[in-house]
């Protein structure tokens, strides 16, 4: 046997030893959270950060051999101490839980709680309490007054499809969604855009939640973002944003046309009554709405009105806006109020 062959065999035996031994994870084990869209590079780095593996490179090789490369389910996984790469791939090769839960973009935290309870994942009351009173160690939450906001962590629980187990700990659920937010939104690229916008990340999320609630298409979202920013940039002429969706959120309702009495509802979320942004996000916005705020369409609009089909009509002056409202709402009737659950 040649020296090269001997060296190759020795390297192979060493590699096999590393792959199958129990020293690839720390003795105490740990937990790792996979976000939707995470590939093997990100998963391996997360395992390394948690001290569960020594070599992300070797883990990726095993993941490829096991057919897991790029195929990871979102969720939190508990990894026993001393697990080998193969054992870790087996644990993480299936959904973290057997209950599939989908949170659509623009969902409110209280609606998330309803979905979770109906799916048997956790009690709505416990989930909502955790969102407002429990502590979560994320840099982007340090200045967020979650305990004082209606939805607690509203805006930061990233909407997507997740897998959970029956009677899951609410903190596990919340951490899973916050991890997803961190991986998707709290990135150097997005933060650079936030800094350029001259607004804080929290203010961007608040604006994005309003855009999400007002507009349905990419084009409309960017235009609506421009309208809100135009009004914010001219507080002398437009001290209040006067957004109907903020009133609905404050009252916990949904209706096609809000009444004059609705606009007088006393809440720091009501942008008809209080100047500037509402006190917090009014839903959990999509990445598209966040990008709309960061890269809005430059325009000279200060008003917009939706028609019965949800299409938005924009105006530059109050007179123009009033004409549009009169035309669109001539046959409208105030609908019954629907409580958001």
LUMDOPA-845809 format. One record per residue (C-alpha): x, y, z. Coordinates in steps of 0.5 Angstrom, whole numbers, plus 2048, in hexadecimal, padded with zeros to 3 digits. Example, Ala and Ser with C-alpha at 12.3 -4.5 7.8 and 13.67 -1.06 7.14 Angstrom:
BEGIN
<px = 819	py = 7F7	pz = 810>
<px = 81B	py = 7FE	pz = 80E>
***
This chain:
BEGIN
<px = 800	py = 800	pz = 800>
<px = 803	py = 807	pz = 7FE>
<px = 804	py = 80C	pz = 803>
<px = 7FF	py = 810	pz = 800>
<px = 7FA	py = 80B	pz = 800>
<px = 7FB	py = 80A	pz = 808>
<px = 7FB	py = 811	pz = 809>
<px = 7F4	py = 811	pz = 805>
<px = 7F2	py = 80B	pz = 809>
<px = 7F4	py = 80F	pz = 810>
<px = 7F0	py = 815	pz = 80E>
<px = 7EA	py = 811	pz = 80C>
<px = 7EA	py = 80D	pz = 813>
<px = 7EB	py = 814	pz = 817>
<px = 7E5	py = 817	pz = 813>
<px = 7E1	py = 811	pz = 815>
<px = 7E3	py = 811	pz = 81C>
<px = 7E1	py = 818	pz = 81D>
<px = 7DA	py = 817	pz = 819>
<px = 7D8	py = 811	pz = 81D>
<px = 7DB	py = 813	pz = 824>
<px = 7D7	py = 817	pz = 82A>
<px = 7DC	py = 81D	pz = 82A>
<px = 7D9	py = 821	pz = 825>
<px = 7D4	py = 824	pz = 82A>
<px = 7D5	py = 826	pz = 831>
<px = 7D3	py = 822	pz = 836>
<px = 7CE	py = 826	pz = 839>
<px = 7CA	py = 826	pz = 832>
<px = 7C6	py = 82C	pz = 830>
<px = 7C1	py = 82F	pz = 82C>
<px = 7C1	py = 832	pz = 825>
<px = 7BC	py = 836	pz = 821>
<px = 7BB	py = 835	pz = 819>
<px = 7B8	py = 83B	pz = 816>
<px = 7B4	py = 83A	pz = 80F>
<px = 7B8	py = 83A	pz = 809>
<px = 7BF	py = 838	pz = 80D>
<px = 7C4	py = 834	pz = 809>
<px = 7C9	py = 830	pz = 80C>
<px = 7CE	py = 835	pz = 80C>
<px = 7CA	py = 839	pz = 811>
<px = 7C7	py = 833	pz = 815>
<px = 7CF	py = 831	pz = 816>
<px = 7D1	py = 837	pz = 818>
<px = 7CB	py = 838	pz = 81D>
<px = 7CD	py = 831	pz = 820>
<px = 7D4	py = 833	pz = 821>
<px = 7D2	py = 83A	pz = 824>
<px = 7CE	py = 835	pz = 829>
<px = 7D4	py = 831	pz = 82A>
<px = 7D1	py = 82B	pz = 827>
<px = 7D6	py = 829	pz = 822>
<px = 7DD	py = 82B	pz = 821>
<px = 7DE	py = 82B	pz = 819>
<px = 7D8	py = 82E	pz = 815>
<px = 7DC	py = 82C	pz = 80F>
<px = 7DC	py = 825	pz = 811>
<px = 7D4	py = 825	pz = 813>
<px = 7D3	py = 828	pz = 80C>
<px = 7D6	py = 822	pz = 809>
<px = 7D2	py = 81D	pz = 80D>
<px = 7CB	py = 821	pz = 80C>
<px = 7CD	py = 820	pz = 804>
<px = 7CE	py = 819	pz = 805>
<px = 7C7	py = 818	pz = 809>
<px = 7C4	py = 81C	pz = 804>
<px = 7C2	py = 822	pz = 809>
<px = 7C6	py = 827	pz = 805>
<px = 7C1	py = 82D	pz = 804>
<px = 7BB	py = 829	pz = 807>
<px = 7BA	py = 82B	pz = 80E>
<px = 7B4	py = 82C	pz = 812>
<px = 7B3	py = 833	pz = 816>
<px = 7B2	py = 832	pz = 81D>
<px = 7B6	py = 831	pz = 824>
<px = 7BA	py = 82A	pz = 825>
<px = 7BD	py = 827	pz = 82B>
<px = 7C3	py = 824	pz = 82A>
<px = 7C6	py = 81F	pz = 82F>
<px = 7CD	py = 81F	pz = 832>
<px = 7D2	py = 81B	pz = 82E>
<px = 7CE	py = 81B	pz = 828>
<px = 7D1	py = 819	pz = 821>
<px = 7D1	py = 81D	pz = 81B>
<px = 7CC	py = 817	pz = 818>
<px = 7C8	py = 817	pz = 81E>
<px = 7C7	py = 81F	pz = 81E>
<px = 7C5	py = 81E	pz = 817>
<px = 7C0	py = 819	pz = 818>
<px = 7BD	py = 81D	pz = 81E>
<px = 7BD	py = 823	pz = 81A>
<px = 7BA	py = 81F	pz = 813>
<px = 7B3	py = 820	pz = 815>
<px = 7AF	py = 825	pz = 818>
<px = 7B0	py = 827	pz = 81F>
<px = 7A9	py = 826	pz = 820>
<px = 7A3	py = 823	pz = 81D>
<px = 79E	py = 828	pz = 81D>
<px = 79F	py = 82D	pz = 817>
<px = 79D	py = 834	pz = 818>
<px = 79D	py = 83A	pz = 813>
<px = 79C	py = 841	pz = 815>
<px = 79B	py = 845	pz = 80F>
<px = 79E	py = 84C	pz = 80E>
<px = 79A	py = 852	pz = 811>
<px = 798	py = 84D	pz = 817>
<px = 797	py = 850	pz = 81E>
<px = 79A	py = 84D	pz = 824>
<px = 793	py = 84C	pz = 827>
<px = 791	py = 848	pz = 820>
<px = 797	py = 844	pz = 821>
<px = 795	py = 842	pz = 828>
<px = 78E	py = 840	pz = 825>
<px = 792	py = 83B	pz = 820>
<px = 797	py = 838	pz = 825>
<px = 791	py = 836	pz = 82A>
<px = 78D	py = 834	pz = 824>
<px = 792	py = 82F	pz = 822>
<px = 794	py = 82D	pz = 829>
<px = 79B	py = 830	pz = 829>
<px = 79A	py = 834	pz = 82F>
<px = 794	py = 838	pz = 833>
<px = 793	py = 83F	pz = 830>
<px = 793	py = 843	pz = 837>
<px = 79A	py = 840	pz = 838>
<px = 79D	py = 842	pz = 832>
<px = 79A	py = 849	pz = 832>
<px = 79D	py = 84A	pz = 839>
<px = 7A4	py = 847	pz = 837>
<px = 7A4	py = 84C	pz = 831>
<px = 7A3	py = 852	pz = 836>
<px = 7A6	py = 850	pz = 83D>
<px = 7AC	py = 84B	pz = 83B>
<px = 7B3	py = 84D	pz = 83A>
<px = 7B6	py = 84B	pz = 833>
<px = 7BE	py = 84C	pz = 832>
<px = 7BE	py = 850	pz = 82B>
<px = 7C2	py = 856	pz = 82A>
<px = 7BC	py = 859	pz = 825>
<px = 7B7	py = 858	pz = 82B>
<px = 7BB	py = 85C	pz = 830>
<px = 7B7	py = 863	pz = 830>
<px = 7B1	py = 860	pz = 82E>
<px = 7AC	py = 861	pz = 833>
<px = 7A8	py = 85A	pz = 832>
<px = 7A5	py = 85A	pz = 839>
<px = 7A1	py = 861	pz = 837>
<px = 79F	py = 85F	pz = 830>
<px = 798	py = 85C	pz = 82F>
<px = 79B	py = 856	pz = 82B>
<px = 7A2	py = 856	pz = 82F>
<px = 7A7	py = 853	pz = 82A>
<px = 7A2	py = 855	pz = 824>
<px = 7A6	py = 856	pz = 81E>
<px = 7AC	py = 852	pz = 820>
<px = 7A9	py = 84B	pz = 81F>
<px = 7AB	py = 84A	pz = 818>
<px = 7A5	py = 847	pz = 814>
<px = 7A6	py = 840	pz = 811>
<px = 7A5	py = 839	pz = 812>
<px = 7A7	py = 835	pz = 818>
<px = 7A7	py = 82E	pz = 81B>
<px = 7A6	py = 82E	pz = 822>
<px = 7A4	py = 828	pz = 827>
<px = 79D	py = 827	pz = 82B>
<px = 79D	py = 82B	pz = 832>
<px = 7A4	py = 82F	pz = 830>
<px = 7A7	py = 834	pz = 834>
<px = 7A5	py = 83B	pz = 832>
<px = 7AC	py = 83E	pz = 833>
<px = 7AE	py = 838	pz = 82E>
<px = 7A9	py = 83B	pz = 829>
<px = 7AB	py = 842	pz = 829>
<px = 7B3	py = 841	pz = 829>
<px = 7B2	py = 83D	pz = 823>
<px = 7AE	py = 843	pz = 81F>
<px = 7B3	py = 848	pz = 822>
<px = 7B9	py = 844	pz = 820>
<px = 7B5	py = 844	pz = 819>
<px = 7B5	py = 84B	pz = 819>
<px = 7BC	py = 84C	pz = 81B>
<px = 7BE	py = 848	pz = 815>
<px = 7BA	py = 84B	pz = 810>
<px = 7B9	py = 853	pz = 813>
<px = 7BF	py = 854	pz = 818>
<px = 7C4	py = 853	pz = 812>
<px = 7CA	py = 858	pz = 811>
<px = 7C7	py = 85A	pz = 80A>
<px = 7C0	py = 85B	pz = 80D>
<px = 7C3	py = 85F	pz = 813>
<px = 7C7	py = 863	pz = 80E>
<px = 7C1	py = 865	pz = 80A>
<px = 7BD	py = 867	pz = 811>
<px = 7C3	py = 86C	pz = 813>
<px = 7C3	py = 86F	pz = 80C>
<px = 7BB	py = 870	pz = 80D>
<px = 7BD	py = 874	pz = 814>
<px = 7B7	py = 870	pz = 817>
<px = 7B8	py = 86B	pz = 81D>
<px = 7B7	py = 864	pz = 81B>
<px = 7B1	py = 864	pz = 820>
<px = 7AE	py = 86A	pz = 81C>
<px = 7AF	py = 866	pz = 815>
<px = 7AC	py = 860	pz = 818>
<px = 7A6	py = 864	pz = 81A>
<px = 7A5	py = 868	pz = 814>
<px = 7A6	py = 861	pz = 810>
<px = 7A0	py = 85E	pz = 814>
<px = 79C	py = 864	pz = 812>
<px = 79E	py = 863	pz = 80B>
<px = 79C	py = 85C	pz = 80B>
<px = 796	py = 85D	pz = 80E>
<px = 794	py = 862	pz = 809>
<px = 797	py = 860	pz = 802>
<px = 797	py = 859	pz = 7FF>
<px = 79B	py = 85A	pz = 7F9>
<px = 7A3	py = 85B	pz = 7F8>
<px = 7A1	py = 862	pz = 7F4>
<px = 79C	py = 864	pz = 7F9>
<px = 7A0	py = 862	pz = 7FF>
<px = 7A6	py = 867	pz = 7FD>
<px = 7A1	py = 86C	pz = 7FB>
<px = 79E	py = 86C	pz = 802>
<px = 7A4	py = 86C	pz = 805>
<px = 7A6	py = 872	pz = 801>
<px = 79F	py = 876	pz = 803>
<px = 7A1	py = 874	pz = 80B>
<px = 7A8	py = 877	pz = 80A>
<px = 7A5	py = 87D	pz = 807>
<px = 7A1	py = 87F	pz = 80C>
<px = 7A6	py = 87D	pz = 812>
<px = 7AB	py = 882	pz = 80E>
<px = 7A6	py = 887	pz = 80E>
<px = 7A3	py = 887	pz = 815>
<px = 7A1	py = 88F	pz = 815>
<px = 79C	py = 88D	pz = 80F>
<px = 79B	py = 886	pz = 811>
<px = 79C	py = 885	pz = 819>
<px = 798	py = 87F	pz = 819>
<px = 798	py = 879	pz = 814>
<px = 791	py = 877	pz = 815>
<px = 791	py = 870	pz = 813>
<px = 78B	py = 86C	pz = 814>
<px = 78E	py = 865	pz = 815>
<px = 791	py = 868	pz = 81B>
<px = 78B	py = 86A	pz = 81E>
<px = 788	py = 863	pz = 81D>
<px = 78E	py = 860	pz = 820>
<px = 78D	py = 864	pz = 826>
<px = 786	py = 862	pz = 827>
<px = 788	py = 85B	pz = 825>
<px = 783	py = 85B	pz = 81F>
<px = 782	py = 85A	pz = 818>
<px = 77D	py = 85E	pz = 814>
<px = 77D	py = 861	pz = 80C>
<px = 77B	py = 868	pz = 80F>
<px = 77D	py = 86B	pz = 815>
<px = 778	py = 870	pz = 819>
<px = 77A	py = 877	pz = 81B>
<px = 779	py = 874	pz = 822>
<px = 77E	py = 86F	pz = 821>
<px = 783	py = 875	pz = 81F>
<px = 782	py = 878	pz = 826>
<px = 784	py = 871	pz = 829>
<px = 789	py = 873	pz = 82F>
<px = 78F	py = 86F	pz = 82D>
<px = 797	py = 870	pz = 82C>
<px = 796	py = 86C	pz = 826>
<px = 790	py = 870	pz = 823>
<px = 794	py = 874	pz = 81E>
<px = 78E	py = 879	pz = 81D>
<px = 78E	py = 87B	pz = 824>
<px = 796	py = 87B	pz = 825>
<px = 79B	py = 87E	pz = 821>
<px = 7A1	py = 87A	pz = 81E>
<px = 7A1	py = 872	pz = 81E>
<px = 79D	py = 86E	pz = 822>
<px = 7A0	py = 86B	pz = 828>
<px = 7A2	py = 864	pz = 825>
<px = 7A1	py = 860	pz = 81F>
<px = 79A	py = 85E	pz = 81D>
<px = 79C	py = 857	pz = 81A>
<px = 7A1	py = 853	pz = 818>
<px = 7A4	py = 855	pz = 812>
<px = 7A7	py = 852	pz = 80C>
<px = 7AE	py = 853	pz = 809>
<px = 7AA	py = 856	pz = 803>
<px = 7A7	py = 85C	pz = 807>
<px = 7AE	py = 85D	pz = 80B>
<px = 7B1	py = 85E	pz = 805>
<px = 7AC	py = 862	pz = 802>
<px = 7AD	py = 867	pz = 808>
<px = 7B5	py = 867	pz = 807>
<px = 7B4	py = 868	pz = 800>
<px = 7AD	py = 86B	pz = 7FF>
<px = 7AB	py = 86E	pz = 7F8>
<px = 7AC	py = 876	pz = 7F8>
<px = 7A6	py = 879	pz = 7F7>
<px = 7A2	py = 880	pz = 7F8>
<px = 79C	py = 87C	pz = 7FB>
<px = 799	py = 87E	pz = 802>
<px = 793	py = 87A	pz = 802>
<px = 790	py = 873	pz = 800>
<px = 789	py = 870	pz = 800>
<px = 788	py = 868	pz = 7FE>
<px = 782	py = 866	pz = 7FA>
<px = 77D	py = 860	pz = 7FB>
<px = 782	py = 85C	pz = 7F8>
<px = 788	py = 85E	pz = 7FC>
<px = 78B	py = 862	pz = 7F7>
<px = 78E	py = 868	pz = 7F9>
<px = 78D	py = 86F	pz = 7F6>
<px = 792	py = 875	pz = 7F8>
<px = 792	py = 87C	pz = 7F8>
<px = 796	py = 882	pz = 7F9>
<px = 791	py = 887	pz = 7FC>
<px = 78B	py = 887	pz = 801>
<px = 786	py = 889	pz = 7FC>
<px = 789	py = 884	pz = 7F7>
<px = 788	py = 87F	pz = 7FD>
<px = 781	py = 881	pz = 7FF>
<px = 77F	py = 880	pz = 7F7>
<px = 782	py = 879	pz = 7F7>
<px = 77E	py = 877	pz = 7FE>
<px = 778	py = 87A	pz = 7FB>
<px = 778	py = 876	pz = 7F5>
<px = 77A	py = 86F	pz = 7F8>
<px = 776	py = 86F	pz = 7FF>
<px = 76F	py = 872	pz = 7FB>
<px = 76C	py = 86B	pz = 7FC>
<px = 770	py = 868	pz = 802>
<px = 76D	py = 866	pz = 808>
<px = 770	py = 866	pz = 80F>
<px = 771	py = 85E	pz = 810>
<px = 771	py = 85B	pz = 816>
<px = 777	py = 85B	pz = 81B>
<px = 77B	py = 854	pz = 81B>
<px = 77F	py = 853	pz = 822>
<px = 786	py = 851	pz = 820>
<px = 787	py = 84A	pz = 824>
***
